[in-house]
Amino acid sequence: MSSDTVISVRGLRNSFGDQVIHENLDLDVRRGEILGVVGGSGTGKSVLMRSIIGLQIPDEGEIDVLGENMIGRSEDEAKNIRRRWGVLFQNGALFSTLTVAENVEVPIREYFPFIKPPLLDEIAGYKIAMSGLPANAGPKYPSELSGGMRKRAGLARALALDPELLFLDEPTAGLDPIGAAAFDELIVGLKHKLELTVFLITHDLDTLWAICDRVAVLADQKVIAVGTIEELLSLDHPWIQEYFNGPRGRAAVASRKED
């Protein structure tokens, strides 16, 4: 795997019973990029992410992350590698009985049990601030937060261990356009500040145009194309053309031209 490649997937096969989700799927993610992952419903975008982070065991294939082979690792070995990335799931996946600060502290306590308050609280507060939440969000419970704030709380937890790699599953889903644009700006800022590589699953065309360096398209059980949006627009695959040149795609292009 090239030193510029932080994720390499080769020959991936995933199935659930008789339903094959991925067949001979290949994908590379380059260091320092924001890679958007798109595809129709049922193409297995989240399954691909779960396979990469070890929550889904593929039928076949090879997965290397940050120079490490992820297939067949012992739990201790996999845990040491997982410490190097953060994940924001679509619904935030926050623990409802813990405050925002306590949620952020969970991975820190798991990997660094020797860190005690007040340093633990100080680290959590710093991550909460990085995610764009006000300081008074720390003692609140997820049920007391808006949808956008819960997303940011989940992001704060994903950043808890100073990751090199960030996985985001539909981070702007359910947000209004202003909130989604603000979240996009936050991700770009964090990418540059923390030198992150970002694997981003999204349906949001505005997000794709605004922050993604490249886009990978899932269809026909594999990644059928990877490139800039301009490069993808030159391809004649029917789903790509319908997705990027449909009414929403044209609106996103028009908005970008105005900007």
VEXDREN-2710 file (C-alpha; in Angstrom, 1 decimal):
% VEXDREN-2710
k/r/px/py/pz
1/MET/0.0/0.0/0.0
2/SER/1.4/3.4/-1.0
3/SER/2.3/5.8/1.8
4/ASP/-0.2/8.2/0.3
5/THR/-3.0/5.6/0.7
6/VAL/-4.6/5.4/4.1
7/ILE/-7.4/2.9/3.2
8/SER/-7.0/0.2/0.6
9/VAL/-9.9/-2.2/-0.1
10/ARG/-9.4/-5.1/-2.6
11/GLY/-11.8/-7.8/-3.8
12/LEU/-14.4/-7.1/-1.0
13/ARG/-17.4/-9.3/-0.9
14/ASN/-20.3/-8.8/1.6
15/SER/-23.5/-10.7/1.6
16/PHE/-26.5/-11.3/3.9
17/GLY/-27.9/-14.7/3.2
18/ASP/-28.6/-14.9/-0.5
19/GLN/-28.3/-11.1/-1.0
20/VAL/-24.9/-10.0/-2.3
21/ILE/-24.2/-6.4/-1.3
22/HIS/-20.6/-6.1/-2.6
23/GLU/-18.8/-8.2/-5.1
24/ASN/-15.1/-7.7/-6.0
25/LEU/-15.2/-4.1/-4.6
26/ASP/-11.9/-2.1/-4.8
27/LEU/-11.3/1.4/-3.2
28/ASP/-8.4/3.6/-2.2
29/VAL/-8.6/6.6/0.1
30/ARG/-5.7/9.1/-0.1
31/ARG/-4.0/10.7/2.8
32/GLY/-5.4/14.2/3.6
33/GLU/-8.5/14.0/1.3
34/ILE/-12.2/14.2/2.0
35/LEU/-13.6/11.3/0.0
36/GLY/-17.4/11.4/-0.5
37/VAL/-19.1/8.0/-0.9
38/VAL/-22.5/8.0/-2.7
39/GLY/-24.8/5.4/-4.1
40/GLY/-28.5/4.4/-4.3
41/SER/-30.4/2.8/-1.5
42/GLY/-29.2/-0.7/-0.9
43/THR/-25.7/-0.3/-2.5
44/GLY/-24.1/-0.8/0.9
45/LYS/-22.4/2.5/1.7
46/SER/-22.7/2.0/5.5
47/VAL/-21.8/-1.7/5.1
48/LEU/-18.6/-0.7/3.3
49/MET/-17.7/1.7/6.2
50/ARG/-18.6/-1.0/8.8
51/SER/-16.3/-3.4/7.0
52/ILE/-13.4/-1.0/7.0
53/ILE/-13.8/-0.2/10.7
54/GLY/-14.3/-3.9/11.7
55/LEU/-17.9/-4.0/12.6
56/GLN/-18.8/-6.1/9.5
57/ILE/-16.8/-9.2/8.7
58/PRO/-16.6/-9.6/4.9
59/ASP/-17.0/-12.9/3.1
60/GLU/-13.8/-12.2/1.1
61/GLY/-11.3/-9.4/0.4
62/GLU/-8.5/-7.5/1.9
63/ILE/-8.7/-4.3/3.9
64/ASP/-5.7/-2.2/4.9
65/VAL/-6.1/0.9/7.1
66/LEU/-3.2/3.2/8.0
67/GLY/-0.8/0.5/6.7
68/GLU/-2.3/-2.3/8.8
69/ASN/-4.1/-5.3/7.5
70/MET/-7.5/-5.4/9.2
71/ILE/-8.6/-8.9/8.3
72/GLY/-7.9/-11.7/10.9
73/ARG/-6.6/-9.4/13.6
74/SER/-6.9/-10.3/17.2
75/GLU/-9.1/-8.1/19.3
76/ASP/-6.1/-6.5/21.1
77/GLU/-4.4/-5.7/17.8
78/ALA/-7.5/-4.4/16.2
79/LYS/-8.2/-2.2/19.2
80/ASN/-4.8/-0.6/18.9
81/ILE/-5.5/0.3/15.3
82/ARG/-9.0/1.5/16.0
83/ARG/-7.6/4.1/18.4
84/ARG/-6.2/5.9/15.3
85/TRP/-9.6/6.8/13.9
86/GLY/-12.9/8.3/15.0
87/VAL/-16.4/7.5/13.8
88/LEU/-19.6/9.6/13.7
89/PHE/-22.6/7.4/13.0
90/GLN/-25.7/8.7/11.3
91/ASN/-27.8/9.0/14.5
92/GLY/-24.9/10.1/16.6
93/ALA/-25.0/6.9/18.7
94/LEU/-24.7/8.8/21.9
95/PHE/-25.3/7.1/25.3
96/SER/-28.6/8.6/26.4
97/THR/-27.8/8.2/30.1
98/LEU/-24.5/10.1/29.9
99/THR/-24.0/13.8/29.5
100/VAL/-22.2/15.1/26.5
101/ALA/-18.9/15.5/28.4
102/GLU/-19.3/11.9/29.7
103/ASN/-19.9/10.6/26.2
104/VAL/-16.7/12.3/25.0
105/GLU/-14.8/10.8/27.9
106/VAL/-15.9/7.2/27.1
107/PRO/-13.2/6.4/24.5
108/ILE/-10.6/8.3/26.5
109/ARG/-11.4/6.2/29.6
110/GLU/-11.2/3.0/27.5
111/TYR/-7.8/3.6/26.0
112/PHE/-6.2/5.8/28.7
113/PRO/-7.7/4.7/32.1
114/PHE/-4.9/6.4/34.0
115/ILE/-6.2/9.8/33.0
116/LYS/-8.2/11.2/35.9
117/PRO/-10.2/14.3/36.5
118/PRO/-9.7/17.2/36.2
119/LEU/-7.5/16.5/33.1
120/LEU/-10.2/14.2/31.7
121/ASP/-12.8/17.0/32.0
122/GLU/-10.4/19.5/30.5
123/ILE/-9.8/17.2/27.4
124/ALA/-13.6/16.7/27.0
125/GLY/-14.2/20.4/27.2
126/TYR/-11.6/21.0/24.5
127/LYS/-13.1/18.5/22.2
128/ILE/-16.6/19.9/22.8
129/ALA/-15.3/23.4/21.9
130/MET/-13.6/22.0/18.7
131/SER/-17.0/20.6/17.6
132/GLY/-18.5/24.0/17.7
133/LEU/-20.7/23.4/20.8
134/PRO/-21.0/26.0/23.6
135/ALA/-19.3/25.2/26.8
136/ASN/-22.6/24.7/28.6
137/ALA/-23.4/21.7/26.4
138/GLY/-21.0/19.5/28.4
139/PRO/-23.3/18.8/31.3
140/LYS/-26.4/18.4/29.2
141/TYR/-27.9/15.0/28.1
142/PRO/-28.5/14.1/24.5
143/SER/-32.2/14.5/24.9
144/GLU/-31.7/18.1/25.8
145/LEU/-29.9/18.9/22.5
146/SER/-31.2/19.7/19.1
147/GLY/-30.4/17.4/16.2
148/GLY/-27.6/19.5/15.0
149/MET/-26.1/19.7/18.5
150/ARG/-26.3/16.0/18.9
151/LYS/-24.3/15.6/15.6
152/ARG/-21.6/17.9/17.0
153/ALA/-21.6/16.0/20.3
154/GLY/-21.0/12.8/18.3
155/LEU/-18.3/14.5/16.4
156/ALA/-16.6/15.7/19.6
157/ARG/-16.6/12.0/20.8
158/ALA/-15.2/10.9/17.4
159/LEU/-12.3/13.4/17.9
160/ALA/-11.6/12.4/21.5
161/LEU/-8.5/10.3/20.7
162/ASP/-6.9/12.8/18.2
163/PRO/-7.6/10.5/15.2
164/GLU/-5.7/10.5/11.9
165/LEU/-8.8/9.2/10.1
166/LEU/-12.4/10.3/10.5
167/PHE/-15.5/8.3/9.3
168/LEU/-18.7/10.3/8.9
169/ASP/-22.0/8.5/8.0
170/GLU/-24.6/11.0/6.7
171/PRO/-23.4/13.8/9.0
172/THR/-25.8/16.4/7.6
173/ALA/-28.9/14.2/7.4
174/GLY/-31.8/15.9/9.1
175/LEU/-30.1/19.3/9.3
176/ASP/-31.6/22.4/7.7
177/PRO/-29.5/24.0/4.9
178/ILE/-27.9/26.6/7.2
179/GLY/-26.9/23.9/9.7
180/ALA/-25.7/21.6/7.1
181/ALA/-23.5/24.3/5.5
182/ALA/-22.1/25.2/9.0
183/PHE/-21.3/21.5/9.6
184/ASP/-19.5/21.3/6.2
185/GLU/-17.4/24.3/7.1
186/LEU/-16.5/22.7/10.5
187/ILE/-15.3/19.5/8.8
188/VAL/-13.1/21.4/6.4
189/GLY/-11.6/23.4/9.2
190/LEU/-10.9/20.3/11.3
191/LYS/-9.4/18.5/8.3
192/HIS/-6.8/21.3/7.8
193/LYS/-6.2/22.0/11.5
194/LEU/-5.8/18.3/12.5
195/GLU/-4.5/17.0/9.2
196/LEU/-7.3/14.5/8.9
197/THR/-8.3/12.1/6.2
198/VAL/-12.1/11.9/6.0
199/PHE/-14.3/9.1/4.7
200/LEU/-17.7/10.7/4.2
201/ILE/-21.0/8.9/3.3
202/THR/-23.6/11.4/2.2
203/HIS/-26.6/12.0/-0.1
204/ASP/-26.1/15.8/0.2
205/LEU/-25.1/17.2/-3.2
206/ASP/-24.2/20.5/-1.7
207/THR/-21.8/18.8/0.7
208/LEU/-20.2/16.9/-2.2
209/TRP/-19.6/20.1/-4.2
210/ALA/-18.5/22.1/-1.2
211/ILE/-16.0/19.9/0.6
212/CYS/-15.2/16.7/-1.2
213/ASP/-11.9/16.3/-3.0
214/ARG/-13.1/13.1/-4.7
215/VAL/-16.3/11.1/-4.8
216/ALA/-16.6/7.3/-5.0
217/VAL/-19.8/6.0/-6.6
218/LEU/-21.3/2.6/-5.4
219/ALA/-23.4/0.8/-7.9
220/ASP/-23.6/-2.7/-9.4
221/GLN/-22.2/-4.2/-6.1
222/LYS/-18.9/-2.3/-6.4
223/VAL/-17.2/1.1/-6.8
224/ILE/-17.9/1.9/-10.4
225/ALA/-16.0/5.3/-10.4
226/VAL/-13.9/7.5/-8.3
227/GLY/-12.9/11.1/-9.2
228/THR/-13.8/14.7/-8.9
229/ILE/-17.4/15.6/-9.6
230/GLU/-16.3/17.1/-12.9
231/GLU/-14.6/13.8/-13.8
232/LEU/-17.7/11.9/-12.8
233/LEU/-20.0/14.1/-14.9
234/SER/-18.0/13.0/-18.0
235/LEU/-19.0/9.4/-17.5
236/ASP/-22.1/7.9/-19.2
237/HIS/-23.2/5.5/-16.4
238/PRO/-27.0/6.1/-16.1
239/TRP/-27.1/6.4/-12.3
240/ILE/-24.2/8.9/-12.2
241/GLN/-25.9/11.0/-14.9
242/GLU/-29.3/10.9/-13.1
243/TYR/-27.8/11.7/-9.7
244/PHE/-25.5/14.6/-10.7
245/ASN/-27.6/15.9/-13.6
246/GLY/-31.1/15.5/-12.0
247/PRO/-33.1/18.5/-10.6
248/ARG/-31.2/18.5/-7.3
249/GLY/-27.9/18.1/-9.0
250/ARG/-28.6/21.0/-11.4
251/ALA/-29.6/23.2/-8.4
252/ALA/-26.3/22.4/-6.6
253/VAL/-24.3/23.3/-9.8
254/ALA/-26.2/26.5/-10.2
255/SER/-25.7/27.4/-6.6
256/ARG/-22.0/26.7/-6.9
257/LYS/-21.7/28.9/-10.0
258/GLU/-23.4/31.7/-8.1
259/ASP/-20.9/31.4/-5.2
END
